[in-house]
Amino acid sequence: MISPFNLADKIQNSEDFKQVLWPNYLEHSNGISMREYADREKKLLSMGNYGVEEFHLKVTEYIDFLDIII
């Protein structure tokens, strides 16, 4: 699984959340379904141990995007 800070950084620099989710899923999923992977990413981001103040708006939007996937 990707680290919380690296994921938040990718989200912050992204224009399209699909371009964040898909490569991460391919690299870090280890054979689980997209739904399970999205749920794990959401839980990882919800831990908030990566300086959430800097990334709050985009991370919140990404979590909403993951809710659609889940």
Secondary structure, DSSP 8 states (H G I E B T S, - for coil): ---HHHHHHHHHT-S-THHHHHHHHHHH-TT--HHHHHHHHHHHHHT--S-HHHHHHHHHHHHHHHHHH-
